[in-house]
Each structure stands twice: as C-alpha cells, then as structure tokens.
Amino acid sequence: MTITQRNAVEVTDLRCRYGDFEAVRGISFTVRAGEVFALLGTNGAGKTTTVEVLEGFRPAHGGVAKVLGLDSYRQRRALRPRIGVMLQEAGFFGDLSVAETVRLWEGLEADTGRRPLGGALERVGLKNKARTKVRQLSGGQKRRLDLAMAIVTRPEVIFLDEPTTGMDPEARRDTWAIIEELRETGTTVLLTTHYLEEAERLADRLAIMHEGRIHQYGTVEDVVATCGDRISFRLAMSPQELRSRVGEGPPVLAGSAPTVTYMEEGIGVLYTLPGPSAPDTVQRAHYTLLSWADKHDLILHRLELRKGTLEDAFLRVVGEAR
Ligand SMILES: Nc1ncnc2c1ncn2[C@@H]1O[C@H](COP(=O)(O)OP(=O)(O)OP(=O)(O)O)[C@@H](O)[C@H]1O
C-alpha cells in the first residue's frame, strides 16, 4: 500500500489568499484513512478556508491539497461523489420540507452510482420533521439536516465544519455518536470545532491553527504532553502581610516563575512547569514549595497538582503567538 492510499488527506505547504491577505500560510498535515481528525483554532485561524480547499470549493495559491490521492480543486469533479460535506451555513431552500431537501440532494448525487443511505434523517433525529419546512427548523435542527446531507451518500471522506455549533447538549452527544459510528464503518472524518472536549472525545489526531499556521499537531496525548503540569495554591493573606512575613514572593520551581494573582480573599499562585514534566521534576518542585511554606510557617490553601489539558495547549499556542 502506498502512503497516498493510507492517507485520505494530504496537505503540503498549503497557502490560500483573499486578495492580499494570506489566510493560510504554508500548512502541512495528513489525515489517515479511517481516522477522525480535528482542526482546532482561534477565530479566523484559517480552518474553514483549509476545509473549503479540501472540499474543492476554492483553489490553493500554493502547495498541494490532495484528497483520496486526487488534487482537491483540479480533480474536484472526480472527487465530489466520494466526499461528504457539511458546510458552516448550508444554503437550504426554506420552502422545501426536510424530506424534499434530502431527496433533492440525493438526486444531485444520484450519478455517483452509490445507493443513498436510507434512514439518514432517522440517524440525525429528524425523522419526525420530514414534512416540516426547512425555514421552520431551529438552528440546531438545521445543523442536523446539514449532517444528514453529508452522510446521505455514504462518502469515503466527510468534512464537517463546526458540526455541533448551535446544538443542545443532547443533540451534540447524538452527533458525536454518529461520528463515532462513521469511524467504525471506516469513513474518514475531518472536522473543525471550537469545542475542545469535542476534539478530545472524538479525534484520533488533531492540529491547532492560529493566524494561518499550524502550531500543534499530533494525537491529543502528544499535544497535551507539550504542556507541563500545573501547581496552584492560595495564601489567605494580603500582599503586604506576605511581604512582611516572607520578604519575597513564592519560589521559582523547576525553572518556572509563579504567576501571582491578588484577589479579595487572598493571593492565588500558579506554576506551569516546563512540559512534558518528568515525575522527579514534579516531586522536587513540591519539595521546594513545601519547604518554603514550612520555613515561613505558611498554610497553602487548595494546593493542587494537575496535568496539562488540551485547553492549556490551546491557550499556550495563542499566548506564544502574541
Ligand atoms: N471571503 C473572504 N474574503 C476576505 N477574507 C476572508 C474571506 N473569508 C475568510 N477571510 C479571512 O480569512 C481568515 C481565515 O478565515 P476562516 O473562515 O478560514 O477562519 P476560521 O478558522 O474558520 O475562523 P472561525 O473559527 O472564526 O470560523 C480570517 O481572517 C477571515 O477574516
């Protein structure tokens, strides 16, 4: 099997412009066949632009974007029947019913020779709305209809742009279950999302984008491991009292200076250890901290050690880029 066959999506040094503005600035990543891949990023990072290039809706201005081994723009006619697309704002005809919309879509896709997926509406929980006019659907219900359209023709690769935005928690969970089912049947899924727990739950691998570039890329574990452990505690005293009792602030731990926040109820202290944090580093940091507290007779309230999270990794990307 060649690399191309194992990768459903291959993006190499992709660039995309709107006029003079370069929205995507040389990104590279692959999506393996059968995996769920999440593109995360800040507002305006370039996620939708990237997905639109892969869907064949816009040309790249540099680099290569291949889906199922085909150039996503130049070979879009050959590619179109093999991919499913859930747009951020699909342009439905408001006067058609839900059932008519899906039938229309099936008709448009009929030349694919694939049997449309029966029960797509049932799968997205819209069967009882089949006769309802599209314009009478709620925002979340429209997103479910978007999803039905993306899966109705059993595509090999599905692009989902913010699939659960506007959905209530139950609909979101149902959508996650559908995406998991798609993966089980061997479908490749590339999704964009602002919900980190969605990526954490669904994605085999992910990329974090900011201002047109990929800053983190790998499995959730790989990305989270780049963030060190966090140590935090509170001191129930004023800054003046701390100064008079200790003379200086909390110590540097494992090369990491504390971030000190002054609040009404006291002083909050947070350390971000260098990542990935080795167990002996964490242990030494604790020892240093507890020795400091003991020496100055301080009580560390709500002392907590926690692992880095995807949110920490995300915020670090944004922070480092500033
Ligand atoms: N049609 C357009 N004309 C000009 N600039 C555009 C156009 N579409 C997007 N942009 C700009 O390109 C950048 C990337 O936009 P894009 O929609 O790809 O980001 P995104 O990561 O999907 O953002 P969001 O999470 O907010 O949906 C943004 O700065 C945006 O303002």
The ligand as an SDF file (V2000), in Angstrom:
LIG
                    3D

 31 33  0  0  0  0  0  0  0  0999 V2000
  -14.2210   35.7270    1.5390 N   0  0  0  0  0  0  0  0  0  0  0  0
  -13.2760   36.2910    2.2700 C   0  0  0  0  0  0  0  0  0  0  0  0
  -12.6980   37.4550    1.9030 N   0  0  0  0  0  0  0  0  0  0  0  0
  -11.7170   38.0130    2.6510 C   0  0  0  0  0  0  0  0  0  0  0  0
  -11.2140   37.4850    3.7710 N   0  0  0  0  0  0  0  0  0  0  0  0
  -11.7410   36.3350    4.1790 C   0  0  0  0  0  0  0  0  0  0  0  0
  -12.7920   35.6610    3.4600 C   0  0  0  0  0  0  0  0  0  0  0  0
  -13.1020   34.5180    4.1090 N   0  0  0  0  0  0  0  0  0  0  0  0
  -12.2930   34.4720    5.2050 C   0  0  0  0  0  0  0  0  0  0  0  0
  -11.4860   35.5530    5.2460 N   0  0  0  0  0  0  0  0  0  0  0  0
  -10.4540   35.8280    6.2500 C   0  0  0  0  0  0  0  0  0  0  0  0
   -9.5340   34.7650    6.2670 O   0  0  0  0  0  0  0  0  0  0  0  0
   -9.1710   34.4190    7.5860 C   0  0  0  0  0  0  0  0  0  0  0  0
   -9.4690   32.9500    7.8280 C   0  0  0  0  0  0  0  0  0  0  0  0
  -10.8720   32.7610    7.8070 O   0  0  0  0  0  0  0  0  0  0  0  0
  -11.5190   31.3350    8.0730 P   0  0  0  0  0  0  0  0  0  0  0  0
  -13.0010   31.4880    7.9160 O   0  0  0  0  0  0  0  0  0  0  0  0
  -10.8310   30.3270    7.2420 O   0  0  0  0  0  0  0  0  0  0  0  0
  -11.1340   31.1050    9.6110 O   0  0  0  0  0  0  0  0  0  0  0  0
  -11.6920   30.0550   10.6640 P   0  0  0  0  0  0  0  0  0  0  0  0
  -10.5080   29.4710   11.3410 O   0  0  0  0  0  0  0  0  0  0  0  0
  -12.6370   29.1030   10.0280 O   0  0  0  0  0  0  0  0  0  0  0  0
  -12.4660   31.0310   11.6510 O   0  0  0  0  0  0  0  0  0  0  0  0
  -13.7360   30.8040   12.6010 P   0  0  0  0  0  0  0  0  0  0  0  0
  -13.3140   29.8430   13.6530 O   0  0  0  0  0  0  0  0  0  0  0  0
  -13.9490   32.1710   13.1550 O   0  0  0  0  0  0  0  0  0  0  0  0
  -14.8870   30.2890   11.7750 O   0  0  0  0  0  0  0  0  0  0  0  0
   -9.9240   35.3710    8.5070 C   0  0  0  0  0  0  0  0  0  0  0  0
   -9.0620   36.4320    8.8510 O   0  0  0  0  0  0  0  0  0  0  0  0
  -11.0640   35.8640    7.6390 C   0  0  0  0  0  0  0  0  0  0  0  0
  -11.4280   37.1700    8.0090 O   0  0  0  0  0  0  0  0  0  0  0  0
  1  2  1  0
  2  3  1  0
  2  7  2  0
  3  4  2  0
  4  5  1  0
  5  6  2  0
  6  7  1  0
  6 10  1  0
  7  8  1  0
  8  9  2  0
  9 10  1  0
 10 11  1  0
 11 12  1  0
 11 30  1  0
 12 13  1  0
 13 14  1  0
 13 28  1  0
 14 15  1  0
 15 16  1  0
 16 17  2  0
 16 18  1  0
 16 19  1  0
 19 20  1  0
 20 21  2  0
 20 22  1  0
 20 23  1  0
 23 24  1  0
 24 25  2  0
 24 26  1  0
 24 27  1  0
 28 29  1  0
 28 30  1  0
 30 31  1  0
M  END
$$$$
